[in-house]
Amino acid sequence: MMRYLIILFVLFLPIQSQALTAQEIVKKSQKAFLYQGKDFKARVLMKLITKSGRERIREMTMLRKNYGTSGGEQKYFIYFFKPADVRDMTFMVYKYPGRDDDRWLFIPAINMVKRIAARDKTSSFVGSDFTYEDISGRDLEDDIHTLIKEEKLGGRECHVIKSRPKAGDVNYSYKLSWIDKENFLPLKEKFYDLKGDLMKVFTADRFGEIKGYPTVVERTMKNIRSGHRTEVTFLKTDYNTGIPDRLFSERFLKRPPKKWIK
Amino acid sequence: MKKAIMKLVEFSVTRPWTVIFLTLILTLIFSAQFPNIKIDTDPENMLRETEPVRVFHQQVKKDFGINELIVLGIVRDDGIFQPDSLEKIKRITDEILRIKGVISDDVLSLTVTNNVVAGGGTLNVRPPMPSVPETGEDIENLRREVLDNPLFRDRLVSSDGKGAAIYIPIESKDIAHDVGEKIKAIYENEQGPEKYYMAGLPIAEDTFGNEMFLQMAVVAPMAGGLIMIVLFIIFKRISLIIPTMIISMLSVTWTMGTMIGLGFTVHIMSSMIPVFLMPIAVCDGVHILSDFYEQYPRLKDRRKTILTVFDELYKPMFFTSLTTAVGFANLAWADIPPVRVFGLFISLGVLFAWFLTMTFIPAALMLVSEKRLISIAEKKAVGSPMLARLGKVSLSKSRVFVASGAILLATAMYGVTTLSVNDNPVKWFKKDHTIRIADRELNKLIGGTYISYLTLQASTEDDIKRPEVMNYIEGLQEYLDTVPIVGKTTSIADVVKRVNYVLHDEDKKYSILPSSKEAIGQYLFLFLMSSAPDELDNFVDYDFKKANIWVQLRSGDNRDMTYVVNRVEDYVNNNPAPEGIKLEWSGLPYLNITWQRLMVVGMLEATIGSWWVILILLIILFRSFWWGLTAMLPLGFSVLFSYGLIGFSGQEYNMPVAVCSTLALGLGVDFAIHFVYRFREKYRETQDLEASMQWTMGGEPALAIFRNAVVVGIGFLPLVFATLTPYVTVGLFFGSLAFFSGVTTLVFLPALTGSFKGLLLRT
């Protein structure tokens, strides 16, 4: 009996997804994009590129563990390989829904762990064009989401969602997202500044499937005003590796275990 | 030659209406170009685009993401740290961020510029005032935070707490005036005890360009009007002076029309072409009219009179036009693009004026009815007893005159040596102009609105993070802070020191540079991690190969910038930079001293070059070396006297003066040519020195020269009332040039002729 019900449910699934509200689409997208799996690990290659083509390289291992459901609490652990003079620097973020993050940074040159205030979620993530929000998501209830149209982007059917922040807590006025109807990954996002001009553009450039999870393995965020852009590539991406809770502590910030950062 | 020119005159006398009609058609064609006018008010364009300093300036702007800055100061006498004033700073900043053309990400203000602070064991990178503090305690904390911090004190807040500044980078200099107007609208909307001042070189330069054309539109017609009044007082016949006025306007219209039609932009310099052309164009008319008044009573027929006048004058008029045209054309050798355009088009204008004098004036004079000329016919011969006496005395006491002339010249030369070369675009406005007031007030308040950059260039990546390089930057800054004109310096070293200080719980002991490259790198990384990717770009380039020290000066005088540059050179000679590090200056104040140097030297060389060319030309035209040389003396004298006067009066030699001195090419030579030519003609006829001199000085030739000196000297006085100082300078300088050219021609040429008759009069 149960089995039939499930089959019936699955048969109705496409119809149901068409009836999704904008809010639900965004929620699914957040799950697919930022909360996939129990935990996540990748070697992240970040290229910061100026308008004239000058580059700064960041290379790091990023570990993420979910606590609770999509949109819930998360912990991040980041170990830097490059630039050379910051090797051994580590960075840890506890992300909470509905309140400010906790962030810690370990400075090896003076062997000190320092807490870093996180008042502003639209501040840059490790000096890139991505903000903390772009990396770890924005609370669903902070915006009014509207489904403005459906269209094809690069051969994929997409929902186009407009998200307008309810409070003036960010440096943009609204965002348009093209969300893949099938896997709910965002393919493109356009941010408009307070003057109403296009401010920055996110694009998902390459996809992979890791342990069955569709994943954006190459992405770019481009600041339209300055011409500066950040290209991110995920190498050695993995899910559900069993990252232990105790890793996310001050002790391991100073002495990160080789097993997890390599 | 003679035939061709006289045929032209004869044709114009015979077919006056045809000539006037054709002139009208041509004028319409030239005027039709005016709507295509392109204006360029950027003094930077004084330099070739490939000029190394300009290329480097652009490179620095690119490397460090720097743009030209407007500085807005908000001042309150009883202190800015009060809730309502802080509220205004926030509101005004927010609105400025929305102005199109403002580079919002780089605006510096208390509400958007990041500071690093520690509180409760937490490191915080955020602006000092993300929102306006409400309680007295919060305000006190804010005051302490910014006044305690070298990255904010004297930069964004004055050390006495009375004023705050907002630095507004704009996309390009040519929108500075427009953006400035929008900023003005924002702060004028606010009420309260605060005062607002807006300064910065781009706004001065762009506003200057804007007001320049307004001034031209007001002042040039005023000069034209006054010239007409003076002409009327001299000749008392409107119908006779109108042709002269018309051709001076037409030659301006034709020249500017050609320039615009050929696609040249109207630059600060070329905007002065009308003012330069007018007196040159009027001069011939005055000679013609003076002679007309002399000949008409004798001939009592306008056609005959015109032909006689032109027969007598066409040659000196051709000589003066040719020498003036060649003299100005010679400016095309200068290395300064706008000077080339200026020289070539004035040269063209002089030729237009000559052509119109040969065609339009005879045609127009033919239209004046004989009836109206009766009163002229009854006049006695033209001449001035005073000038006649002067000629006699000068000739009989020629050695005394020559000796006193030599003494005067020596004095003038001494005056020239006291000349101080200086310029400052802000000083192109009069003292009571809002831009000057803002400049004075803001430079008292903060560390200076003139922002120049001292760049350190290393050869390999990350070199800037080396402790010895950081220490060198710190040392340079400490030294610069002792130079009086420097109000504030900021650099990457300040940021590193600040992070060190904050990481160690704001312990003054740690307000120093760390001693390892790793620590420096990690501090900078920490700062960058918590702010935008381009946050430090104004201080350091992307590969940490170049660092940029912001050097804020309280004065934009080129002299002061030069002083700072020299002091730094001294310092670097005594304290050599670390291995592989090169230092270089840039920024608008530095750019200005470069174009000043080029301008002063370039104009001087070009003017001297023109002097030689005209000398050679005159030697050929007069077929006499000594007469050629004599005719060149008034030009040299008048320039030296004028410069000497500037030197003695303590005025500064600046761009407008440099430009004005070229007018001597047009006036000084003209006077002398007329004098020498007319005198020689008479001498050839009579072979009698005294009689010829008496005829020249007592008759129409000297009178016409004297009248021209008066017309030009007085005609340009309205410029003295212009609100922009370059035009004031033009007015004064034209007056003094006309005066000295006239004096040297009328006072010293007779004496020189007498003293050197052995050389000059042998045949």
Interface residues (C-beta under 8 A of the other chain):
Chain A: L48 T50 S52 R54 E55 R56 P83 A84 D85 V86 M89 F91 L105 I107 P108 A109 I110 M112 K114 R115 I116 A117 R119 D120 S123 S124 V126 G127 S128 D129 D193 L194 K195 N223 R225 S226 H228 T230
Chain B: K62 G65 L97 R98 K100 I103 S104 D105 G119 G121 T122 L123 N124 V125 R126 P130 D462 K465 L503 P514 S516 K517 E518 A519 I520 G521 Q522 Y523 F525 L526 L528 M529 S530 S531 A532 P533 D534 E535 D541 Y542 D543
